[in-house]
Amino acid sequence: MTRFLTRRLATLLPSVLGVALLGFLLVHLVPGDPARAHLGERATPQAIAALRARLGLDRPLAVQALGYLGRLVRGDFGSSLRTLRPVGED
């Protein structure tokens, strides 16, 4: 029984990691700039650049993915763009 549980847990971790990475990549494949979409068409280039920097969208995709996975492991799901509160509280 212990061996069975160990095997199942060993396959669970890569599966969860794969699903998280797939979700991350799917979000980044959607066309358009999330910062511009959030701020609207009338946003200044400075405001868009500031939001991209705050969200980490100005970093390379690999760095963003590793940061995302690291935060997920720690239980940090980020903050809501609408309420600016941690997602866990919402």
Secondary structure, DSSP 8 states (H G I E B T S, - for coil): -HHHHHHHHHHHHHHHHHHHHHHHHHHHHSSS-HHHHHH-TT--HHHHHHHHHHHTTTS-HHHHHHHHHHHHHHT---B-TTT-SBTTT-
